[in-house]
């Protein structure tokens, strides 16, 4: 599906629909009139087959307790095999109401209070929250930023593990917010360090379907032929891929039997909720029928990125835009034009934009912003043009 057809069929206005992104701007940012370009969901309807499957379930009219049917497992397993080369087994799979909820479960299930948990910063801020909120010790290894291209400081990563006796590493792949799709060599080196020092790895792969060009997502569980799969816990969802976040359904994959038993024991003590009927229905339909829709979405995101990159290069060449290998989130360094302490005033009060601020992702990223590209092109044009217009010369 091309960009034009996708936009004609799926683009919508979400204002006044109880959208967190659009209708909570006053509460979150103090200004209801901002252009919403922050939280990672989109202004696009789900594939028609998803909507039809939900209508059929709603028309039946019974919303009692349910379970994951065999057809759901088959749909997800086929998707992982065909799109990512990962041969998942049904018995490895568990469910949560979202990736963030799962992160809290993992930290509680596999570490003790005060244990050290590692992240690569800057990174999606619930990673740090899941560590601090549960009374664990947050250890951060800063990614190396070379003119907007981020790489892992493997020496520091290992040093932090040794010095702090790190028990768990929460990995973001593809990486939010810096848009990296880690190479096979990077993934191997990272996981080999964790193997060497007996560090458990939680791999958040929620953005795994949104990659571009020659950049291919490699599930952590199959790096180097699955060499590290026994210490990898994978969590993912259809929510980012198909804009289904409000349906609260995520997959957890644990191959190691002992870890799976440990996880089940913990979760049974804190969660007695059945799976979400409508979330299961939507995700199954998306996995079965959403590939063409996804191609159209990728075209839109890449076009939006291209507009931003070209306009900034022409009109604000000192501004640094990190190359987008994966996710639909653009990481922008404003520091050549705006003092870090003035970014909020510039972006929010002057440009009238609601975005995610760099310091949310890491204390050393003040002066950066994250712009959501999963939206209608005219919103991206409005956001980019406003930034350019108001940048001090």
C-alpha positions in Angstrom: 0.0 0.0 0.0 1.4 3.4 -0.9 1.4 6.5 1.3 -1.5 8.3 -0.5 -3.9 5.4 -0.3 -3.0 4.8 3.4 -3.7 8.4 4.4 -7.0 8.5 2.4 -8.2 5.3 4.1 -6.9 5.6 7.6 -6.1 9.2 8.7 -8.4 10.6 11.4 -8.8 13.5 13.7 -8.7 12.3 17.3 -9.6 15.5 19.2 -12.6 15.0 21.4 -12.4 11.2 21.4 -11.0 10.8 24.9 -7.5 10.6 23.5 -4.8 10.9 26.1 -2.5 12.4 23.4 -4.9 15.2 22.4 -7.5 15.6 25.1 -5.2 15.7 28.1 -2.9 18.4 26.9 -4.2 20.9 29.5 -3.5 18.4 32.3 -0.2 17.2 31.0 1.3 20.4 29.5 -0.9 23.2 30.9 -2.1 24.2 27.4 -5.0 22.6 25.6 -4.1 24.3 22.3 -0.8 22.7 21.6 -0.1 20.4 18.6 0.2 16.9 20.0 3.4 15.2 18.9 4.3 13.4 22.0 3.1 10.0 23.3 3.7 7.1 20.9 0.4 6.4 19.4 -1.0 7.5 16.0 -3.7 9.3 14.1 -4.5 6.3 12.0 -7.3 3.7 12.1 -6.4 0.1 12.5 -6.7 -2.2 9.5 -10.2 -3.0 8.3 -9.9 -6.6 9.3 -9.2 -5.6 12.9 -12.2 -3.4 13.0 -14.4 -6.1 11.5 -13.2 -8.7 13.9 -14.0 -6.3 16.8 -17.4 -5.6 15.4 -18.2 -9.3 15.2 -17.2 -9.8 18.8 -19.2 -6.8 19.9 -22.2 -7.8 17.9 -22.2 -11.2 19.7 -22.7 -9.1 22.8 -21.2 -11.3 25.5 -18.0 -10.1 27.2 -17.3 -12.8 29.8 -14.1 -14.3 30.8 -12.0 -15.6 28.0 -8.6 -17.1 27.2 -6.0 -17.0 24.4 -7.3 -19.3 21.6 -5.0 -21.5 19.5 -5.7 -19.2 16.6 -4.1 -16.3 18.5 -0.9 -18.3 19.2 -0.8 -19.4 15.6 -1.2 -15.8 14.3 1.5 -14.4 16.6 3.9 -17.3 16.0 3.5 -17.0 12.2 4.1 -13.3 12.4 7.3 -13.7 14.4 8.6 -16.4 12.1 7.8 -14.6 8.8 8.8 -11.1 9.8 11.6 -11.7 12.3 12.9 -15.2 11.8 12.0 -16.2 15.4 10.4 -19.6 15.9 8.4 -19.0 19.1 6.8 -21.9 20.9 3.3 -21.6 22.5 4.5 -22.9 25.8 7.0 -20.0 26.1 4.3 -17.3 25.9 2.6 -15.4 28.6 0.5 -12.2 28.5 0.3 -8.8 30.2 -1.8 -5.7 29.9 1.2 -3.8 28.4 4.9 -3.8 28.1 5.4 -1.3 31.0 3.4 -3.5 33.3 5.5 -6.4 32.3 8.7 -4.4 33.1 7.5 -3.9 36.6 6.7 -7.6 36.9 10.2 -8.6 35.6 12.0 -6.4 38.1 10.0 -7.7 41.0 10.1 -11.4 39.8 13.8 -11.6 39.1 15.6 -9.1 41.4 15.5 -8.2 45.1 15.1 -4.7 46.7 18.4 -2.8 46.3 19.6 -5.0 43.5 21.2 -3.2 40.6 19.4 -3.0 37.3 21.0 -1.6 34.2 19.7 0.6 31.3 21.3 2.3 28.3 20.6 6.0 28.5 18.8 7.9 27.0 16.0 5.4 26.9 12.2 5.2 27.3 11.6 6.6 30.7 9.4 3.8 32.2 12.6 1.7 32.2 14.0 3.9 34.9 10.7 4.2 36.7 10.3 0.4 36.9 13.6 0.2 38.6 13.2 3.1 41.0 9.6 2.5 41.9 10.3 -1.0 43.0 13.2 0.0 45.3 16.0 -1.3 43.1 19.2 0.5 42.3 19.3 2.2 38.9 22.5 1.9 37.0 22.9 3.7 33.7 25.4 3.4 30.9 25.4 6.4 28.6 25.2 5.7 24.9 27.9 7.4 22.9 26.5 10.3 20.8 28.7 11.0 17.7 27.1 13.8 15.7 23.6 12.4 16.4 24.5 8.7 15.8 24.4 6.6 18.9 26.5 3.6 19.8 27.0 1.5 22.9 30.0 2.1 25.2 30.8 -1.5 25.7 33.7 -0.8 28.0 31.5 1.3 30.3 28.7 -1.2 30.1 30.9 -3.9 31.4 32.5 -1.7 33.9 29.1 -0.7 35.4 28.1 -4.3 35.6 31.2 -5.3 37.5 31.3 -2.3 39.8 27.6 -2.5 40.8 27.0 -6.2 40.6 24.2 -5.7 38.1 21.6 -8.5 38.1 19.2 -7.4 35.3 19.6 -5.4 32.1 16.6 -3.9 30.4 17.3 -3.6 26.7 15.4 -1.5 24.2 15.6 -2.9 20.7 14.9 -1.1 18.4 15.9 1.8 20.6 13.5 4.5 21.8 14.2 7.4 21.6 17.5 7.3 19.5 16.0 5.2 16.7 18.8 2.6 16.5 18.3 -0.9 15.1 21.2 -2.7 16.7 23.4 -4.7 14.4 24.1 -8.4 14.8 27.7 -7.5 16.0 26.4 -5.0 18.5 23.8 -7.4 19.9 26.3 -10.2 20.1 28.8 -8.1 22.0 26.1 -6.8 24.4 24.7 -10.2 25.2 28.1 -11.8 25.5 28.9 -9.3 28.3 25.7 -10.2 30.0 26.4 -13.9 29.6 30.0 -13.5 31.0 28.7 -11.8 34.1 25.4 -13.7 34.6 23.2 -10.7 33.9 19.5 -11.5 33.0 18.3 -9.6 29.9 14.8 -8.2 29.4 14.4 -7.3 25.8 11.7 -4.8 25.0 11.0 -5.3 21.3 7.7 -3.4 21.0 9.0 -1.3 18.0 10.4 -4.4 16.2 8.1 -4.1 13.2 9.0 -0.5 12.5 12.4 -0.6 10.8 13.6 1.1 7.6 15.9 0.5 4.7 18.6 -2.2 5.2 18.1 -2.1 9.0 16.7 -5.4 10.2 15.6 -6.1 13.7 17.2 -9.2 15.3 15.2 -10.6 18.2 17.6 -10.9 21.2 16.6 -14.5 21.7 18.0 -15.5 18.2 21.2 -13.5 18.3 24.1 -15.7 17.3 21.8 -18.6 16.5 20.0 -18.4 19.9 23.2 -18.6 21.9 21.8 -16.4 24.7 18.1 -17.3 24.6 18.2 -19.0 28.0 18.9 -15.6 29.7 16.6 -13.5 27.5 13.1 -12.5 28.4 11.3 -10.9 25.4 8.3 -8.6 25.7 6.5 -7.2 22.6 3.0 -6.2 21.4 0.9 -5.4 18.4 0.1 -2.0 20.0 2.8 0.1 18.5 2.7 -1.6 15.1 -1.0 -1.4 14.6 -2.0 1.5 16.9 -3.8 -0.8 19.4 -2.3 0.5 22.7 -5.7 1.1 24.3 -6.6 -2.6 24.0 -4.0 -3.6 26.6 -2.5 -6.8 25.2 1.2 -7.7 25.2 3.2 -10.9 24.7 6.0 -12.2 27.0 8.3 -14.9 25.8 10.5 -16.9 28.2 12.4 -19.9 26.8 14.2 -20.8 30.1 12.0 -23.2 32.0 13.3 -22.2 35.4 12.8 -18.5 34.7 9.3 -19.2 33.3 8.4 -21.0 36.5 9.8 -18.2 38.6 7.9 -15.6 36.6 4.6 -17.6 36.9 5.0 -17.9 40.6 5.5 -14.2 41.0 2.7 -13.2 38.6 0.2 -15.5 40.2 0.8 -13.6 43.5 -0.1 -10.2 42.0 -2.3 -10.8 39.0 -5.4 -12.9 38.7 -6.9 -11.1 35.7 -7.8 -13.0 32.5 -6.7 -11.8 29.1 -8.4 -8.9 27.3 -11.0 -10.4 24.9 -11.0 -7.4 22.6 -7.3 -7.0 22.7 -6.7 -10.6 21.7 -9.3 -10.3 18.9 -7.7 -7.2 17.5 -4.1 -8.4 17.7 -4.9 -11.7 16.1 -6.6 -10.0 13.2 -3.7 -7.6 12.8 -1.1 -10.3 12.8 -3.1 -12.3 10.2 -4.1 -9.4 7.9 -2.1 -6.3 8.7 1.1 -6.6 6.7 -0.1 -4.4 3.8 -1.4 -1.8 6.2 2.0 -1.8 7.9 3.8 -1.1 4.6 1.6 1.9 4.1 2.3 3.2 7.6 6.1 2.8 7.0 5.7 4.9 3.8 4.0 7.7 5.8 6.6 7.6 8.6 9.5 7.7 6.2 8.0 10.5 4.2 7.4 12.5 7.4 11.0 11.9 8.5 12.3 12.9 5.1 10.4 16.2 5.3 11.8 17.0 8.7 15.3 16.1 7.8 15.3 18.0 4.5 13.7 21.2 6.0 16.0 21.2 9.0 19.1 20.7 6.8 18.1 23.6 4.6 16.9 26.1 7.1 18.6 25.0 10.4 21.7 23.1 9.5 23.2 23.3 13.0 20.3 21.4 14.4 21.2 17.6 14.7 18.6 15.0 13.7 19.4 11.4 14.7 19.1 9.0 11.7 15.9 7.0 12.0 16.7 3.3 11.6 13.7 2.1 13.6 10.6 3.3 15.6 8.5 6.2 14.4 10.1 8.6 16.8 12.5 11.3 15.7 15.3 12.4 18.2 16.4 16.0 17.7 19.2 18.0 19.3 18.3 21.7 19.6 21.3 22.7 21.7 23.1 24.5 18.8 20.2 27.0 18.7 18.5 26.8 22.1 20.0 26.7 25.6 18.9 23.4 27.3 17.1 25.3 30.1 15.1 27.2 27.5 13.8 24.3 25.4 10.5 23.9 27.1 9.8 27.7 26.7 10.8 27.5 23.1 8.9 24.3 22.1 5.8 24.7 24.2 5.3 28.4 24.6 6.7 29.7 21.3 6.2 26.8 18.9 3.0 25.6 20.5 4.0 21.9 20.4 3.5 19.1 22.9 6.5 16.8 22.6 8.6 14.5 24.8 11.6 16.3 26.4 15.0 14.9 26.3 15.6 14.9 30.0 12.6 12.5 30.4 14.8 9.9 28.8 18.0 10.7 30.7 19.6 13.4 32.7 22.2 14.1 30.1 19.7 14.6 27.3 18.4 18.0 28.3 18.2 20.1 25.1 16.8 17.3 23.0 13.2 16.5 22.0 11.4 13.5 20.6 8.9 14.1 17.8 6.2 11.5 16.9 6.2 10.9 13.2 3.3 8.5 13.3 0.8 11.1 12.3 -0.7 13.0 9.4 1.9 14.8 7.2 0.4 18.2 7.7 0.9 17.9 11.5 4.6 17.2 10.9 4.8 20.1 8.5 3.2 22.4 11.1 5.6 21.2 13.8 8.8 21.4 11.7 7.9 24.7 10.1 7.1 26.2 13.5 10.5 25.1 14.9 12.3 26.6 11.9 10.3 29.8 12.0 11.0 30.5 15.6 14.7 29.3 15.9 17.0 32.2 16.9 19.5 33.0 14.2 
